[in-house]
Amino acid sequence: MAAPAVAVVIVTYESAGAIPATLRAVQAQLREGDELVVVDNASSDGSAAAARAAAPGATVVDLAGNGGFTAGCLAGAAASSAPLLFFLNPDAVLAPGSLEALRAAADEHPRWGAWQAMVLLPGGQRINSSGGVVHWLGLAWAGGLDAAVPAPPGPPHEVAFASGAALVVRRSAWEEVGGFDADWFMYVEDVDLSLRLRLAGWGVGVVPAASVEHDYDFDKGDYKWFHLERNRWWSLLSSYPAPLLALVAPPLLLFDVALLAVAAQGGWLGPKLRAQAAVVRSLPRVLARRRAIQARRAISPGAFADWLTPALDSPSLGGPAKQPAVRWLVTAYWRAIRLLLPT
């Protein structure tokens, strides 16, 4: 069976300095039938022109405004037709042989709806993400952050969510669950998509033989904290099966109150409060979205919960979340939930 064609979709915004290296690495690995699409979110630094100069054969889509990463990905998917979509950050340089390894995973794991390459920190010696982790409270973070890159790479395996920095999605799965949600703008969209795919019966994985070197920086200011918190709530309210959502609701609300103190200490209380207000205002739309997502559920609440962790190991959390008593309580409550969830 011929390996499936890939549509590489790169969304740019003020990316003129980074995009040439990214495009050179991609073009060296394209095969006949593959597509290369660059979607520019109304950059002011000449990103679209830089993409055209670096990859004359690419399709470059100029958006009229900045709709964020999610809108750019949706436009790129619509402008392509290959059976595999590969969303790649404009500052993520693909290592040699990686596109073939990602392509091969489509046939090796036919029930995977999405999978990621290993995402490495600058220098390529340490990990940015080896597969995402999702806590039952809705928090999500990059697995393996700052660990040494293993040699040799391990086999492909499933993870809780696949990083959007170097994300392959089977087009059939993308269309089945509706792709990214344009309202997300950016952040947590990869978690949300992975949870919806899992709920619909698809697997989500990582291919360690493929890697990208990513210019990663967590601290991007108030707008990042706002989107992280708003989108976390949107995702769990939409994706968690009803029995799970009912059981996690009391500790989730308590945790969010405690998180206000963490936010105040960390200097992001304002974005946290604005995110909460945005969630309340959007509840009718979120509940309608939830009904559509839950109608596609193909696995039990217990099977969905198998991919959630009780360990509060997020590098962005401090304060009470790091206290042994709190960690014990969170884990103990999760064990009780697991006993009650339908399997």
N, C-alpha and C positions, 0 to 999 in steps of 0.2 A: 504494500500500500504506500502511495506517495505521501511524504510528509506534508501536512497542510500549509497553505500559504499564510503569511503573517502580514497584518497591517500595523506598522509601527506608528503610533500617534504621539506626538510631542506637543504639549501646550506651552507656549512661551508668554512671558510677561516681563518686560525689561531684561531680556535674556541675551542681548546681542553679544556680550562678552563670553558667555558659556556655550552657546548653541553650536558654533562651528566644530568644536572638539567632539561634542555629542553626536553630531551628524556624520562626521568622518568615521567614527567607530561603528555606527549603525550601517552606513553604506557599504563598508567592507564586508558585511556579513549577510547582505540581502541576496536572495535567490530569485530566479525567474518566477514571476507571479506574485511576489511580495509587493507591498505598497508602503510608501513613506509619506505621512501626512503631518504637516506642521500647522498648528492653529495658533494664531497670535491674538492675544486679548488686548488689542488696541494699545500696544506698547508705544512709548515716546522715544525709545532709544534706537530705533531701527532694527528691531529683532526680526521682523518679517524680511527685510532686505538682506540681513545677514544670513538668514536661512536660505533664501533663494540663491545667494552667492555660493554658499557652502554646499548646497544640494540642488543643482539646477533641475534634476528630474523629479523632485518632490512636489507634491500638491501642497500649496501654501494657502491656508484659509485665513483671510483677514476679517476678524470680527469688529463690529462697529463700536463695541464697548467692552469693558472688562467684566465678563460674567463669572469669573473665577475658574478654578481648575475643573470643576464639574461641568460647567457649560462648555468649556473648551473640549473636554473629552467627548461629550455628546456630539458636538459638531464634527470632531474627527472621526468618530464611529460612523456618523451619517455620510461622511465624504469618502468612505472606503467600503470594500465589499469582502475582504478576505475572511475566512472562517475563524481566524484567531486575531484578536485585538491585543496589541502590546502597548500599554500606556507607559511612557518613559519620561521621567523628569528631564527638563532641559539642561540640568547640571549633573546628570548621571551618565558616566561614560561606560559603555558596554565592553566587558572584557572579551578578547578573542574566543570564538567558539561558543559563546553564551547563547546566541540566538538559536543555534542548532539544538543545544540542550533544552531550551525552553520549547522549541517546536516539537522535539521528540516526546516531551511529556504529554502532549495531546493524545498520542496513540498509546503510550504506556499507561496512562491513567484516564481512561475514557469517561469516568464519572466525576472527574475534577471539573468544576466550572471555572475556577480561577487558580492561578499559582504565581509565585513571585520568584525572581532571582534573589540570590544573596545580595544584600545592600551593604556595601563597605564604606567605612569612613575614609576621608582623604588620606592617601598613602597606600590604601589597599591592604593594610596589615591587621586592621581591627574592624569589628562588625558594627554596622549601624542597625541592621535588622536581619535576623535569621528566621523571621516568621513572627507575626504579631501575637500578643497575649491579650485576652479579654477577661477582666474581672467581672464577677456576677453583679457588682454595683454599677456596671456600665463603663468603668474606666478601661482604657486600652493603651498599650505601649509597645514599643519595639522590643522584641525578644533578643536576648544575647547582646544588648548594647555594650560596646566597648570591650567585648571578649576578643581573644585572639582568633584569627581565621584558622579553622582546622585544616590540616593537610594529612592525607588527601580529603577532598570534600566527601561528605556522607551521601547516602542515597536520598532520592526524593521522598518526602514524607508530608503528612498533613499537619496543618497549624490552625490556630483559632481564626486568624485573619491574615490576608496577604497584603503586603505593603504596596501602596499606590505609586511608590517611586519607580518601580520596575515590575509592573503587573500585567500578566497575560490573562485575558478572559475569553473563554469560548463564546463566539458570537451568539450561538443558539441559547446559551445560558444567560448572556447579557440581555438578549431580547425577551427571554422568558420572564425575567424578574424586573425588567424595565431600566437596566443600566444604572448609572449614577442619577441622583436626584439633583437637578439644577439649583434648587433652593439651598443646598448645602454650601455652595460657593467654594469652600476648601476646608480641609481637615475632617477626619473621621469618616469621610466618604468611602474609604477602603474598608473600614470596619463595618459600616452599614451594608455595603454591597456583599461582603463576605458572610455576614449573618443572614442576609436574605437568601443568598445562594444556599447556605447550609440548611436553612429552614425549608427550602424547596427541594431538598434531597441531593444537592450537589456537594462534592468535596472541595476543599480548599487546601492548597499545598505550597511547598517551597522546593525549588530545584537547586541544591547547593553547588552543582557543577556549573551553574550559570551565575555570573556576578556583575555588578556595576559598582563603580566608585562614585560616591555621592557627596556633594559638598553640603553636608548637613549642619544645620544650626537650629537648635530648639528654640532659643530665645528670640522671638520676633514681635514682642510687644503685646499691647492690650488686645489688638484685633485677633491674635491667635488664641488667647485665653477665652475670648468671647465665643469664637467659633467652636473651640474644643468643648466647652461646656454646653452651649446650645445644642450642638450636633450630637453630643453624647446622649442627652435626654431625648431628642428626636429619634435617635436610633433605637434605644431600648424600649421606648414607648411603642414604637412601630413593630419591632421584631420579636420581642419576648412573647412566647405563648402565654395565654391567659393564666393558667395555673402558676407558672413561674412568676409572672408579673405580680400577681396577687400576693405571693409568698415573700417576694423581695421588697414590696412597697414600704412596709414599716421601717426596716433598717435603712432602706434607700433614702427615705425622707430624713431620718436622723443623721445619716452620714452627710447629707447635703447641708444640714444646719452646721455640723461640725466643720465641714469644708469651708464655710464662711470664715472661720477663724484662721484656717490655713491660708486662704486667699488674702485675708487682711495682712497676715505676716509676710506673705510673699509679694505683696504689692499689686495683686490683681483682683481686689474685692470689687472695684467698679465694673470691670468686664463680667465678673461672675454674676453680679446683681442684674446687669443688663441682659445677660443670657437667660436668667430665670424669668425675667419679665417677657422676653421674646417667646419663651416656651409657653407661658400662660396665654399670651395673645394668639398663638398659633394652634392651640389645642383642637379646634374644630377641624382644621386641615390635617393635623397629625392623626387624629382619630379616623378620618376618612382614609388616609394612607394606610393606617394599621389594618383596617377591614380588608383592603385589597391585598395586603401582604399576607395576612393570616389565612386568606382564602386559598393561597397557594401552598400552605404548609403540608409537607409530605413526611415529616418525621415526628416522633413523640416529643413532648416537653423534656423528658429525661434524656433522650438522645441529643437534643439541642444543648441541654445543660452540660453534657459531657465535655464540651469545648470551652467552658467557663472555668476560671480558676478562683480558689478562695484566698490565694496568697497576695497580700498587698505589697507587691514588690516594685511598684511604679517608681522610677527615678525622680519623678516630679512631685511626689508626695513626701511630706515630712511631718513634724509635729506628732499629734495623737496617732496617726496611722502607723507610726513606727514603734509604738509602745507594745511590749509583749502581750499585755492583757487585752488590748484592742485587737491585735492580730489573732489571738486565741478565740475571742468572742466571734469574730468574723468567720473564722474557719468552722467553729462549732455550729454556728447558725446555718452555714451552708450545708454541713453534713445532715442537719435536721431537714432542711429543704429537700435534699436529694432523696431522703426516705419517703417524703410525701409526694414527690412528683410522679405522675403517670409515666410508665416506661413502655 
